[in-house]
Amino acid sequence: MRFNTIMCNDSGSWLVVDTADNNEIVGVHTSATLAALDAYKREQDSCHEDLLTLMQRQKDLSTLLQHKTAA
């Protein structure tokens, strides 16, 4: 998983960190449940973005191959 939750001992807050970005803190919550929901939503969004990126690359490659074939 890209997004994880950890408890901050100093403040008692729950943090959501992005493991793909040097554990950057991307969310701060007062409860473990909210932090887990935040991490889950971010994980889902990042998977969707990754899928869209792959689909665009596939489309671009297909277009490039069609142009090379036509030439």
Predicted model as a PDB file, atoms N, CA, C, CB and O in Angstrom, pLDDT in the B-factor column:
MODEL        1                                                                  
ATOM      1  N   MET A   1       0.834  -1.189   0.000  1.00 83.00           N  
ATOM      2  CA  MET A   1       0.000   0.000   0.000  1.00 83.00           C  
ATOM      3  C   MET A   1       0.875   1.248   0.000  1.00 83.00           C  
ATOM      4  CB  MET A   1      -0.947   0.001   1.213  1.00 83.00           C  
ATOM      5  O   MET A   1       1.918   1.304   0.652  1.00 83.00           O  
ATOM      6  N   ARG A   2       0.429   2.219  -0.732  1.00 91.00           N  
ATOM      7  CA  ARG A   2       1.177   3.466  -0.830  1.00 91.00           C  
ATOM      8  C   ARG A   2       0.928   4.374   0.371  1.00 91.00           C  
ATOM      9  CB  ARG A   2       0.812   4.193  -2.113  1.00 91.00           C  
ATOM     10  O   ARG A   2       1.847   5.048   0.837  1.00 91.00           O  
ATOM     11  N   PHE A   3      -0.297   4.399   0.873  1.00 95.00           N  
ATOM     12  CA  PHE A   3      -0.650   5.291   1.978  1.00 95.00           C  
ATOM     13  C   PHE A   3      -0.827   4.488   3.263  1.00 95.00           C  
ATOM     14  CB  PHE A   3      -1.939   6.082   1.653  1.00 95.00           C  
ATOM     15  O   PHE A   3      -1.574   3.511   3.301  1.00 95.00           O  
ATOM     16  N   ASN A   4      -0.136   4.910   4.304  1.00 96.00           N  
ATOM     17  CA  ASN A   4      -0.194   4.229   5.595  1.00 96.00           C  
ATOM     18  C   ASN A   4      -0.590   5.204   6.692  1.00 96.00           C  
ATOM     19  CB  ASN A   4       1.155   3.575   5.926  1.00 96.00           C  
ATOM     20  O   ASN A   4      -0.450   6.419   6.546  1.00 96.00           O  
ATOM     21  N   THR A   5      -1.084   4.652   7.788  1.00 96.00           N  
ATOM     22  CA  THR A   5      -1.421   5.479   8.947  1.00 96.00           C  
ATOM     23  C   THR A   5      -0.473   5.144  10.093  1.00 96.00           C  
ATOM     24  CB  THR A   5      -2.902   5.265   9.377  1.00 96.00           C  
ATOM     25  O   THR A   5      -0.099   3.990  10.301  1.00 96.00           O  
ATOM     26  N   ILE A   6      -0.100   6.181  10.825  1.00 96.00           N  
ATOM     27  CA  ILE A   6       0.730   5.998  12.013  1.00 96.00           C  
ATOM     28  C   ILE A   6       0.238   6.958  13.086  1.00 96.00           C  
ATOM     29  CB  ILE A   6       2.245   6.235  11.696  1.00 96.00           C  
ATOM     30  O   ILE A   6      -0.316   8.017  12.791  1.00 96.00           O  
ATOM     31  N   MET A   7       0.452   6.567  14.334  1.00 96.00           N  
ATOM     32  CA  MET A   7       0.050   7.443  15.427  1.00 96.00           C  
ATOM     33  C   MET A   7       1.231   8.309  15.826  1.00 96.00           C  
ATOM     34  CB  MET A   7      -0.468   6.627  16.638  1.00 96.00           C  
ATOM     35  O   MET A   7       2.345   7.817  16.006  1.00 96.00           O  
ATOM     36  N   CYS A   8       0.978   9.597  15.961  1.00 91.00           N  
ATOM     37  CA  CYS A   8       1.992  10.542  16.403  1.00 91.00           C  
ATOM     38  C   CYS A   8       1.942  10.578  17.934  1.00 91.00           C  
ATOM     39  CB  CYS A   8       1.761  11.977  15.777  1.00 91.00           C  
ATOM     40  O   CYS A   8       0.976  11.074  18.514  1.00 91.00           O  
ATOM     41  N   ASN A   9       2.965  10.062  18.573  1.00 87.00           N  
ATOM     42  CA  ASN A   9       2.979   9.986  20.030  1.00 87.00           C  
ATOM     43  C   ASN A   9       2.960  11.350  20.699  1.00 87.00           C  
ATOM     44  CB  ASN A   9       4.185   9.227  20.487  1.00 87.00           C  
ATOM     45  O   ASN A   9       2.412  11.497  21.791  1.00 87.00           O  
ATOM     46  N   ASP A  10       3.553  12.348  20.056  1.00 87.00           N  
ATOM     47  CA  ASP A  10       3.620  13.682  20.651  1.00 87.00           C  
ATOM     48  C   ASP A  10       2.247  14.320  20.814  1.00 87.00           C  
ATOM     49  CB  ASP A  10       4.495  14.577  19.808  1.00 87.00           C  
ATOM     50  O   ASP A  10       1.932  14.864  21.873  1.00 87.00           O  
ATOM     51  N   SER A  11       1.443  14.256  19.782  1.00 89.00           N  
ATOM     52  CA  SER A  11       0.145  14.944  19.810  1.00 89.00           C  
ATOM     53  C   SER A  11      -1.047  13.999  19.968  1.00 89.00           C  
ATOM     54  CB  SER A  11      -0.027  15.748  18.548  1.00 89.00           C  
ATOM     55  O   SER A  11      -2.156  14.449  20.257  1.00 89.00           O  
ATOM     56  N   GLY A  12      -0.834  12.714  19.785  1.00 91.00           N  
ATOM     57  CA  GLY A  12      -1.935  11.762  19.847  1.00 91.00           C  
ATOM     58  C   GLY A  12      -2.753  11.730  18.572  1.00 91.00           C  
ATOM     59  O   GLY A  12      -3.788  11.066  18.516  1.00 91.00           O  
ATOM     60  N   SER A  13      -2.307  12.434  17.555  1.00 96.00           N  
ATOM     61  CA  SER A  13      -3.006  12.459  16.269  1.00 96.00           C  
ATOM     62  C   SER A  13      -2.599  11.252  15.431  1.00 96.00           C  
ATOM     63  CB  SER A  13      -2.705  13.773  15.505  1.00 96.00           C  
ATOM     64  O   SER A  13      -1.552  10.639  15.640  1.00 96.00           O  
ATOM     65  N   TRP A  14      -3.454  10.943  14.495  1.00 97.00           N  
ATOM     66  CA  TRP A  14      -3.160   9.901  13.522  1.00 97.00           C  
ATOM     67  C   TRP A  14      -2.749  10.551  12.220  1.00 97.00           C  
ATOM     68  CB  TRP A  14      -4.375   8.967  13.313  1.00 97.00           C  
ATOM     69  O   TRP A  14      -3.428  11.455  11.732  1.00 97.00           O  
ATOM     70  N   LEU A  15      -1.645  10.100  11.655  1.00 97.00           N  
ATOM     71  CA  LEU A  15      -1.108  10.672  10.430  1.00 97.00           C  
ATOM     72  C   LEU A  15      -1.292   9.704   9.273  1.00 97.00           C  
ATOM     73  CB  LEU A  15       0.374  11.027  10.602  1.00 97.00           C  
ATOM     74  O   LEU A  15      -1.221   8.486   9.438  1.00 97.00           O  
ATOM     75  N   VAL A  16      -1.528  10.268   8.113  1.00 98.00           N  
ATOM     76  CA  VAL A  16      -1.540   9.491   6.873  1.00 98.00           C  
ATOM     77  C   VAL A  16      -0.284   9.896   6.123  1.00 98.00           C  
ATOM     78  CB  VAL A  16      -2.860   9.743   6.008  1.00 98.00           C  
ATOM     79  O   VAL A  16      -0.069  11.079   5.856  1.00 98.00           O  
ATOM     80  N   VAL A  17       0.557   8.908   5.779  1.00 97.00           N  
ATOM     81  CA  VAL A  17       1.815   9.195   5.094  1.00 97.00           C  
ATOM     82  C   VAL A  17       1.824   8.534   3.723  1.00 97.00           C  
ATOM     83  CB  VAL A  17       3.019   8.715   5.932  1.00 97.00           C  
ATOM     84  O   VAL A  17       1.235   7.474   3.511  1.00 97.00           O  
ATOM     85  N   ASP A  18       2.512   9.198   2.802  1.00 96.00           N  
ATOM     86  CA  ASP A  18       2.651   8.724   1.426  1.00 96.00           C  
ATOM     87  C   ASP A  18       4.009   8.046   1.297  1.00 96.00           C  
ATOM     88  CB  ASP A  18       2.503   9.899   0.395  1.00 96.00           C  
ATOM     89  O   ASP A  18       5.034   8.727   1.253  1.00 96.00           O  
ATOM     90  N   THR A  19       4.034   6.723   1.235  1.00 95.00           N  
ATOM     91  CA  THR A  19       5.294   5.987   1.186  1.00 95.00           C  
ATOM     92  C   THR A  19       6.028   6.176  -0.137  1.00 95.00           C  
ATOM     93  CB  THR A  19       5.039   4.517   1.418  1.00 95.00           C  
ATOM     94  O   THR A  19       7.234   5.941  -0.213  1.00 95.00           O  
ATOM     95  N   ALA A  20       5.318   6.595  -1.170  1.00 93.00           N  
ATOM     96  CA  ALA A  20       5.948   6.829  -2.468  1.00 93.00           C  
ATOM     97  C   ALA A  20       6.623   8.197  -2.530  1.00 93.00           C  
ATOM     98  CB  ALA A  20       4.915   6.710  -3.582  1.00 93.00           C  
ATOM     99  O   ALA A  20       7.332   8.501  -3.489  1.00 93.00           O  
ATOM    100  N   ASP A  21       6.402   9.012  -1.513  1.00 93.00           N  
ATOM    101  CA  ASP A  21       6.972  10.357  -1.484  1.00 93.00           C  
ATOM    102  C   ASP A  21       7.714  10.586  -0.163  1.00 93.00           C  
ATOM    103  CB  ASP A  21       5.865  11.422  -1.676  1.00 93.00           C  
ATOM    104  O   ASP A  21       7.453  11.556   0.549  1.00 93.00           O  
ATOM    105  N   ASN A  22       8.643   9.675   0.148  1.00 94.00           N  
ATOM    106  CA  ASN A  22       9.487   9.784   1.348  1.00 94.00           C  
ATOM    107  C   ASN A  22       8.688   9.959   2.630  1.00 94.00           C  
ATOM    108  CB  ASN A  22      10.439  10.939   1.200  1.00 94.00           C  
ATOM    109  O   ASN A  22       9.072  10.733   3.507  1.00 94.00           O  
ATOM    110  N   ASN A  23       7.582   9.242   2.738  1.00 94.00           N  
ATOM    111  CA  ASN A  23       6.720   9.287   3.931  1.00 94.00           C  
ATOM    112  C   ASN A  23       6.240  10.701   4.265  1.00 94.00           C  
ATOM    113  CB  ASN A  23       7.463   8.714   5.125  1.00 94.00           C  
ATOM    114  O   ASN A  23       6.139  11.078   5.433  1.00 94.00           O  
ATOM    115  N   GLU A  24       5.950  11.466   3.227  1.00 96.00           N  
ATOM    116  CA  GLU A  24       5.390  12.804   3.440  1.00 96.00           C  
ATOM    117  C   GLU A  24       4.023  12.677   4.112  1.00 96.00           C  
ATOM    118  CB  GLU A  24       5.271  13.583   2.090  1.00 96.00           C  
ATOM    119  O   GLU A  24       3.213  11.829   3.739  1.00 96.00           O  
ATOM    120  N   ILE A  25       3.783  13.520   5.092  1.00 96.00           N  
ATOM    121  CA  ILE A  25       2.493  13.533   5.780  1.00 96.00           C  
ATOM    122  C   ILE A  25       1.469  14.213   4.879  1.00 96.00           C  
ATOM    123  CB  ILE A  25       2.593  14.260   7.161  1.00 96.00           C  
ATOM    124  O   ILE A  25       1.646  15.365   4.484  1.00 96.00           O  
ATOM    125  N   VAL A  26       0.397  13.489   4.557  1.00 97.00           N  
ATOM    126  CA  VAL A  26      -0.633  14.020   3.669  1.00 97.00           C  
ATOM    127  C   VAL A  26      -1.976  14.187   4.370  1.00 97.00           C  
ATOM    128  CB  VAL A  26      -0.795  13.116   2.471  1.00 97.00           C  
ATOM    129  O   VAL A  26      -2.923  14.714   3.786  1.00 97.00           O  
ATOM    130  N   GLY A  27      -2.061  13.739   5.624  1.00 97.00           N  
ATOM    131  CA  GLY A  27      -3.300  13.885   6.378  1.00 97.00           C  
ATOM    132  C   GLY A  27      -3.046  13.762   7.865  1.00 97.00           C  
ATOM    133  O   GLY A  27      -2.195  12.985   8.299  1.00 97.00           O  
ATOM    134  N   VAL A  28      -3.797  14.543   8.652  1.00 97.00           N  
ATOM    135  CA  VAL A  28      -3.710  14.507  10.114  1.00 97.00           C  
ATOM    136  C   VAL A  28      -5.132  14.379  10.648  1.00 97.00           C  
ATOM    137  CB  VAL A  28      -2.989  15.795  10.691  1.00 97.00           C  
ATOM    138  O   VAL A  28      -6.009  15.158  10.276  1.00 97.00           O  
ATOM    139  N   HIS A  29      -5.362  13.397  11.521  1.00 97.00           N  
ATOM    140  CA  HIS A  29      -6.707  13.124  12.021  1.00 97.00           C  
ATOM    141  C   HIS A  29      -6.698  12.879  13.526  1.00 97.00           C  
ATOM    142  CB  HIS A  29      -7.307  11.919  11.297  1.00 97.00           C  
ATOM    143  O   HIS A  29      -5.672  12.528  14.110  1.00 97.00           O  
ATOM    144  N   THR A  30      -7.850  13.071  14.134  1.00 95.00           N  
ATOM    145  CA  THR A  30      -7.980  12.861  15.573  1.00 95.00           C  
ATOM    146  C   THR A  30      -8.357  11.431  15.917  1.00 95.00           C  
ATOM    147  CB  THR A  30      -9.006  13.804  16.142  1.00 95.00           C  
ATOM    148  O   THR A  30      -8.298  11.040  17.082  1.00 95.00           O  
ATOM    149  N   SER A  31      -8.745  10.648  14.921  1.00 96.00           N  
ATOM    150  CA  SER A  31      -9.119   9.259  15.198  1.00 96.00           C  
ATOM    151  C   SER A  31      -8.470   8.314  14.187  1.00 96.00           C  
ATOM    152  CB  SER A  31     -10.654   9.096  15.170  1.00 96.00           C  
ATOM    153  O   SER A  31      -8.183   8.684  13.049  1.00 96.00           O  
ATOM    154  N   ALA A  32      -8.253   7.096  14.642  1.00 95.00           N  
ATOM    155  CA  ALA A  32      -7.672   6.074  13.776  1.00 95.00           C  
ATOM    156  C   ALA A  32      -8.617   5.739  12.622  1.00 95.00           C  
ATOM    157  CB  ALA A  32      -7.348   4.808  14.584  1.00 95.00           C  
ATOM    158  O   ALA A  32      -8.168   5.467  11.508  1.00 95.00           O  
ATOM    159  N   THR A  33      -9.909   5.758  12.887  1.00 96.00           N  
ATOM    160  CA  THR A  33     -10.898   5.429  11.855  1.00 96.00           C  
ATOM    161  C   THR A  33     -10.857   6.434  10.715  1.00 96.00           C  
ATOM    162  CB  THR A  33     -12.305   5.382  12.456  1.00 96.00           C  
ATOM    163  O   THR A  33     -10.855   6.048   9.546  1.00 96.00           O  
ATOM    164  N   LEU A  34     -10.824   7.713  11.045  1.00 96.00           N  
ATOM    165  CA  LEU A  34     -10.758   8.744  10.000  1.00 96.00           C  
ATOM    166  C   LEU A  34      -9.460   8.655   9.215  1.00 96.00           C  
ATOM    167  CB  LEU A  34     -10.896  10.137  10.614  1.00 96.00           C  
ATOM    168  O   LEU A  34      -9.453   8.837   7.998  1.00 96.00           O  
ATOM    169  N   ALA A  35      -8.374   8.378   9.898  1.00 96.00           N  
ATOM    170  CA  ALA A  35      -7.089   8.239   9.211  1.00 96.00           C  
ATOM    171  C   ALA A  35      -7.114   7.049   8.254  1.00 96.00           C  
ATOM    172  CB  ALA A  35      -5.946   8.078  10.230  1.00 96.00           C  
ATOM    173  O   ALA A  35      -6.625   7.140   7.128  1.00 96.00           O  
ATOM    174  N   ALA A  36      -7.685   5.935   8.706  1.00 96.00           N  
ATOM    175  CA  ALA A  36      -7.770   4.754   7.853  1.00 96.00           C  
ATOM    176  C   ALA A  36      -8.648   5.008   6.633  1.00 96.00           C  
ATOM    177  CB  ALA A  36      -8.312   3.569   8.646  1.00 96.00           C  
ATOM    178  O   ALA A  36      -8.309   4.579   5.530  1.00 96.00           O  
ATOM    179  N   LEU A  37      -9.761   5.696   6.815  1.00 96.00           N  
ATOM    180  CA  LEU A  37     -10.635   6.029   5.687  1.00 96.00           C  
ATOM    181  C   LEU A  37      -9.928   6.958   4.707  1.00 96.00           C  
ATOM    182  CB  LEU A  37     -11.932   6.680   6.187  1.00 96.00           C  
ATOM    183  O   LEU A  37     -10.053   6.798   3.493  1.00 96.00           O  
ATOM    184  N   ASP A  38      -9.190   7.924   5.234  1.00 96.00           N  
ATOM    185  CA  ASP A  38      -8.431   8.847   4.390  1.00 96.00           C  
ATOM    186  C   ASP A  38      -7.394   8.082   3.572  1.00 96.00           C  
ATOM    187  CB  ASP A  38      -7.745   9.931   5.249  1.00 96.00           C  
ATOM    188  O   ASP A  38      -7.287   8.276   2.361  1.00 96.00           O  
ATOM    189  N   ALA A  39      -6.633   7.214   4.236  1.00 96.00           N  
ATOM    190  CA  ALA A  39      -5.608   6.429   3.539  1.00 96.00           C  
ATOM    191  C   ALA A  39      -6.234   5.540   2.466  1.00 96.00           C  
ATOM    192  CB  ALA A  39      -4.818   5.569   4.540  1.00 96.00           C  
ATOM    193  O   ALA A  39      -5.701   5.419   1.364  1.00 96.00           O  
ATOM    194  N   TYR A  40      -7.357   4.927   2.792  1.00 94.00           N  
ATOM    195  CA  TYR A  40      -8.054   4.065   1.836  1.00 94.00           C  
ATOM    196  C   TYR A  40      -8.498   4.860   0.603  1.00 94.00           C  
ATOM    197  CB  TYR A  40      -9.272   3.400   2.506  1.00 94.00           C  
ATOM    198  O   TYR A  40      -8.304   4.416  -0.529  1.00 94.00           O  
ATOM    199  N   LYS A  41      -9.087   6.022   0.827  1.00 94.00           N  
ATOM    200  CA  LYS A  41      -9.554   6.864  -0.284  1.00 94.00           C  
ATOM    201  C   LYS A  41      -8.382   7.319  -1.149  1.00 94.00           C  
ATOM    202  CB  LYS A  41     -10.322   8.091   0.250  1.00 94.00           C  
ATOM    203  O   LYS A  41      -8.462   7.298  -2.377  1.00 94.00           O  
ATOM    204  N   ARG A  42      -7.304   7.726  -0.503  1.00 93.00           N  
ATOM    205  CA  ARG A  42      -6.122   8.153  -1.272  1.00 93.00           C  
ATOM    206  C   ARG A  42      -5.560   6.994  -2.087  1.00 93.00           C  
ATOM    207  CB  ARG A  42      -5.033   8.712  -0.331  1.00 93.00           C  
ATOM    208  O   ARG A  42      -5.134   7.182  -3.226  1.00 93.00           O  
ATOM    209  N   GLU A  43      -5.558   5.797  -1.506  1.00 92.00           N  
ATOM    210  CA  GLU A  43      -5.074   4.611  -2.214  1.00 92.00           C  
ATOM    211  C   GLU A  43      -5.934   4.344  -3.446  1.00 92.00           C  
ATOM    212  CB  GLU A  43      -5.075   3.380  -1.282  1.00 92.00           C  
ATOM    213  O   GLU A  43      -5.413   4.078  -4.529  1.00 92.00           O  
ATOM    214  N   GLN A  44      -7.244   4.417  -3.276  1.00 90.00           N  
ATOM    215  CA  GLN A  44      -8.155   4.202  -4.399  1.00 90.00           C  
ATOM    216  C   GLN A  44      -7.939   5.249  -5.493  1.00 90.00           C  
ATOM    217  CB  GLN A  44      -9.612   4.235  -3.917  1.00 90.00           C  
ATOM    218  O   GLN A  44      -7.889   4.914  -6.677  1.00 90.00           O  
ATOM    219  N   ASP A  45      -7.813   6.510  -5.096  1.00 88.00           N  
ATOM    220  CA  ASP A  45      -7.602   7.586  -6.065  1.00 88.00           C  
ATOM    221  C   ASP A  45      -6.285   7.404  -6.823  1.00 88.00           C  
ATOM    222  CB  ASP A  45      -7.615   8.945  -5.357  1.00 88.00           C  
ATOM    223  O   ASP A  45      -6.230   7.621  -8.034  1.00 88.00           O  
ATOM    224  N   SER A  46      -5.227   7.006  -6.112  1.00 86.00           N  
ATOM    225  CA  SER A  46      -3.935   6.842  -6.776  1.00 86.00           C  
ATOM    226  C   SER A  46      -3.972   5.670  -7.750  1.00 86.00           C  
ATOM    227  CB  SER A  46      -2.820   6.636  -5.741  1.00 86.00           C  
ATOM    228  O   SER A  46      -3.343   5.735  -8.806  1.00 86.00           O  
ATOM    229  N   CYS A  47      -4.696   4.598  -7.422  1.00 82.00           N  
ATOM    230  CA  CYS A  47      -4.835   3.462  -8.339  1.00 82.00           C  
ATOM    231  C   CYS A  47      -5.598   3.877  -9.593  1.00 82.00           C  
ATOM    232  CB  CYS A  47      -5.554   2.287  -7.644  1.00 82.00           C  
ATOM    233  O   CYS A  47      -5.256   3.467 -10.703  1.00 82.00           O  
ATOM    234  N   HIS A  48      -6.629   4.690  -9.408  1.00 78.00           N  
ATOM    235  CA  HIS A  48      -7.414   5.175 -10.546  1.00 78.00           C  
ATOM    236  C   HIS A  48      -6.537   6.043 -11.453  1.00 78.00           C  
ATOM    237  CB  HIS A  48      -8.654   5.978 -10.058  1.00 78.00           C  
ATOM    238  O   HIS A  48      -6.584   5.908 -12.676  1.00 78.00           O  
ATOM    239  N   GLU A  49      -5.742   6.925 -10.861  1.00 76.00           N  
ATOM    240  CA  GLU A  49      -4.851   7.784 -11.638  1.00 76.00           C  
ATOM    241  C   GLU A  49      -3.823   6.950 -12.387  1.00 76.00           C  
ATOM    242  CB  GLU A  49      -4.149   8.801 -10.727  1.00 76.00           C  
ATOM    243  O   GLU A  49      -3.523   7.235 -13.546  1.00 76.00           O  
ATOM    244  N   ASP A  50      -3.272   5.912 -11.733  1.00 76.00           N  
ATOM    245  CA  ASP A  50      -2.306   5.038 -12.386  1.00 76.00           C  
ATOM    246  C   ASP A  50      -2.932   4.337 -13.581  1.00 76.00           C  
ATOM    247  CB  ASP A  50      -1.761   4.010 -11.397  1.00 76.00           C  
ATOM    248  O   ASP A  50      -2.299   4.206 -14.629  1.00 76.00           O  
ATOM    249  N   LEU A  51      -4.169   3.886 -13.427  1.00 79.00           N  
ATOM    250  CA  LEU A  51      -4.864   3.209 -14.516  1.00 79.00           C  
ATOM    251  C   LEU A  51      -5.090   4.160 -15.689  1.00 79.00           C  
ATOM    252  CB  LEU A  51      -6.203   2.641 -14.025  1.00 79.00           C  
ATOM    253  O   LEU A  51      -4.887   3.779 -16.842  1.00 79.00           O  
ATOM    254  N   LEU A  52      -5.505   5.390 -15.406  1.00 81.00           N  
ATOM    255  CA  LEU A  52      -5.714   6.370 -16.477  1.00 81.00           C  
ATOM    256  C   LEU A  52      -4.407   6.674 -17.213  1.00 81.00           C  
ATOM    257  CB  LEU A  52      -6.308   7.667 -15.903  1.00 81.00           C  
ATOM    258  O   LEU A  52      -4.396   6.822 -18.435  1.00 81.00           O  
ATOM    259  N   THR A  53      -3.323   6.763 -16.469  1.00 82.00           N  
ATOM    260  CA  THR A  53      -2.016   7.012 -17.082  1.00 82.00           C  
ATOM    261  C   THR A  53      -1.632   5.863 -18.001  1.00 82.00           C  
ATOM    262  CB  THR A  53      -0.937   7.212 -16.003  1.00 82.00           C  
ATOM    263  O   THR A  53      -1.161   6.095 -19.114  1.00 82.00           O  
ATOM    264  N   LEU A  54      -1.826   4.629 -17.553  1.00 82.00           N  
ATOM    265  CA  LEU A  54      -1.509   3.471 -18.385  1.00 82.00           C  
ATOM    266  C   LEU A  54      -2.383   3.420 -19.634  1.00 82.00           C  
ATOM    267  CB  LEU A  54      -1.675   2.186 -17.582  1.00 82.00           C  
ATOM    268  O   LEU A  54      -1.905   3.083 -20.718  1.00 82.00           O  
ATOM    269  N   MET A  55      -3.650   3.752 -19.484  1.00 86.00           N  
ATOM    270  CA  MET A  55      -4.549   3.752 -20.633  1.00 86.00           C  
ATOM    271  C   MET A  55      -4.134   4.810 -21.651  1.00 86.00           C  
ATOM    272  CB  MET A  55      -5.993   3.991 -20.180  1.00 86.00           C  
ATOM    273  O   MET A  55      -4.206   4.568 -22.856  1.00 86.00           O  
ATOM    274  N   GLN A  56      -3.701   5.981 -21.182  1.00 87.00           N  
ATOM    275  CA  GLN A  56      -3.256   7.035 -22.085  1.00 87.00           C  
ATOM    276  C   GLN A  56      -1.977   6.614 -22.809  1.00 87.00           C  
ATOM    277  CB  GLN A  56      -3.030   8.346 -21.311  1.00 87.00           C  
ATOM    278  O   GLN A  56      -1.828   6.868 -24.004  1.00 87.00           O  
ATOM    279  N   ARG A  57      -1.068   5.982 -22.101  1.00 86.00           N  
ATOM    280  CA  ARG A  57       0.169   5.506 -22.731  1.00 86.00           C  
ATOM    281  C   ARG A  57      -0.132   4.467 -23.794  1.00 86.00           C  
ATOM    282  CB  ARG A  57       1.121   4.921 -21.681  1.00 86.00           C  
ATOM    283  O   ARG A  57       0.478   4.469 -24.864  1.00 86.00           O  
ATOM    284  N   GLN A  58      -1.085   3.567 -23.497  1.00 88.00           N  
ATOM    285  CA  GLN A  58      -1.464   2.552 -24.464  1.00 88.00           C  
ATOM    286  C   GLN A  58      -2.064   3.206 -25.706  1.00 88.00           C  
ATOM    287  CB  GLN A  58      -2.458   1.559 -23.844  1.00 88.00           C  
ATOM    288  O   GLN A  58      -1.770   2.794 -26.829  1.00 88.00           O  
ATOM    289  N   LYS A  59      -2.895   4.212 -25.511  1.00 87.00           N  
ATOM    290  CA  LYS A  59      -3.504   4.925 -26.640  1.00 87.00           C  
ATOM    291  C   LYS A  59      -2.429   5.620 -27.471  1.00 87.00           C  
ATOM    292  CB  LYS A  59      -4.543   5.957 -26.139  1.00 87.00           C  
ATOM    293  O   LYS A  59      -2.455   5.560 -28.700  1.00 87.00           O  
ATOM    294  N   ASP A  60      -1.478   6.282 -26.798  1.00 84.00           N  
ATOM    295  CA  ASP A  60      -0.397   6.968 -27.502  1.00 84.00           C  
ATOM    296  C   ASP A  60       0.455   5.990 -28.301  1.00 84.00           C  
ATOM    297  CB  ASP A  60       0.479   7.732 -26.511  1.00 84.00           C  
ATOM    298  O   ASP A  60       0.833   6.276 -29.437  1.00 84.00           O  
ATOM    299  N   LEU A  61       0.757   4.839 -27.712  1.00 86.00           N  
ATOM    300  CA  LEU A  61       1.550   3.824 -28.402  1.00 86.00           C  
ATOM    301  C   LEU A  61       0.798   3.277 -29.608  1.00 86.00           C  
ATOM    302  CB  LEU A  61       1.914   2.684 -27.445  1.00 86.00           C  
ATOM    303  O   LEU A  61       1.385   3.058 -30.667  1.00 86.00           O  
ATOM    304  N   SER A  62      -0.487   3.059 -29.444  1.00 86.00           N  
ATOM    305  CA  SER A  62      -1.304   2.566 -30.554  1.00 86.00           C  
ATOM    306  C   SER A  62      -1.311   3.568 -31.710  1.00 86.00           C  
ATOM    307  CB  SER A  62      -2.746   2.290 -30.081  1.00 86.00           C  
ATOM    308  O   SER A  62      -1.187   3.186 -32.873  1.00 86.00           O  
ATOM    309  N   THR A  63      -1.457   4.842 -31.383  1.00 85.00           N  
ATOM    310  CA  THR A  63      -1.436   5.904 -32.399  1.00 85.00           C  
ATOM    311  C   THR A  63      -0.092   5.942 -33.109  1.00 85.00           C  
ATOM    312  CB  THR A  63      -1.734   7.274 -31.760  1.00 85.00           C  
ATOM    313  O   THR A  63      -0.040   6.060 -34.333  1.00 85.00           O  
ATOM    314  N   LEU A  64       0.988   5.844 -32.355  1.00 84.00           N  
ATOM    315  CA  LEU A  64       2.329   5.852 -32.933  1.00 84.00           C  
ATOM    316  C   LEU A  64       2.515   4.667 -33.881  1.00 84.00           C  
ATOM    317  CB  LEU A  64       3.392   5.819 -31.822  1.00 84.00           C  
ATOM    318  O   LEU A  64       3.063   4.825 -34.971  1.00 84.00           O  
ATOM    319  N   LEU A  65       2.065   3.494 -33.473  1.00 84.00           N  
ATOM    320  CA  LEU A  65       2.197   2.305 -34.329  1.00 84.00           C  
ATOM    321  C   LEU A  65       1.369   2.441 -35.596  1.00 84.00           C  
ATOM    322  CB  LEU A  65       1.774   1.044 -33.567  1.00 84.00           C  
ATOM    323  O   LEU A  65       1.794   2.000 -36.663  1.00 84.00           O  
ATOM    324  N   GLN A  66       0.185   3.050 -35.491  1.00 85.00           N  
ATOM    325  CA  GLN A  66      -0.642   3.249 -36.683  1.00 85.00           C  
ATOM    326  C   GLN A  66       0.048   4.193 -37.657  1.00 85.00           C  
ATOM    327  CB  GLN A  66      -2.028   3.801 -36.298  1.00 85.00           C  
ATOM    328  O   GLN A  66      -0.016   3.981 -38.868  1.00 85.00           O  
ATOM    329  N   HIS A  67       0.704   5.224 -37.154  1.00 82.00           N  
ATOM    330  CA  HIS A  67       1.383   6.188 -38.028  1.00 82.00           C  
ATOM    331  C   HIS A  67       2.592   5.524 -38.692  1.00 82.00           C  
ATOM    332  CB  HIS A  67       1.827   7.449 -37.223  1.00 82.00           C  
ATOM    333  O   HIS A  67       2.865   5.776 -39.866  1.00 82.00           O  
ATOM    334  N   LYS A  68       3.313   4.688 -37.960  1.00 79.00           N  
ATOM    335  CA  LYS A  68       4.479   4.005 -38.537  1.00 79.00           C  
ATOM    336  C   LYS A  68       4.046   2.999 -39.577  1.00 79.00           C  
ATOM    337  CB  LYS A  68       5.300   3.308 -37.445  1.00 79.00           C  
ATOM    338  O   LYS A  68       4.723   2.824 -40.591  1.00 79.00           O  
ATOM    339  N   THR A  69       2.917   2.327 -39.342  1.00 80.00           N  
ATOM    340  CA  THR A  69       2.410   1.339 -40.281  1.00 80.00           C  
ATOM    341  C   THR A  69       1.950   2.019 -41.571  1.00 80.00           C  
ATOM    342  CB  THR A  69       1.257   0.539 -39.651  1.00 80.00           C  
ATOM    343  O   THR A  69       2.139   1.484 -42.663  1.00 80.00           O  
ATOM    344  N   ALA A  70       1.345   3.201 -41.438  1.00 77.00           N  
ATOM    345  CA  ALA A  70       0.840   3.916 -42.605  1.00 77.00           C  
ATOM    346  C   ALA A  70       1.965   4.513 -43.444  1.00 77.00           C  
ATOM    347  CB  ALA A  70      -0.112   5.010 -42.171  1.00 77.00           C  
ATOM    348  O   ALA A  70       1.789   4.759 -44.637  1.00 77.00           O  
ATOM    349  N   ALA A  71       3.101   4.743 -42.833  1.00 67.00           N  
ATOM    350  CA  ALA A  71       4.212   5.384 -43.547  1.00 67.00           C  
ATOM    351  C   ALA A  71       5.001   4.449 -44.402  1.00 67.00           C  
ATOM    352  CB  ALA A  71       5.125   6.027 -42.591  1.00 67.00           C  
ATOM    353  O   ALA A  71       5.960   4.867 -45.051  1.00 67.00           O  
TER     354      ALA A  71                                                      
ENDMDL                                                                          
END                                                                             
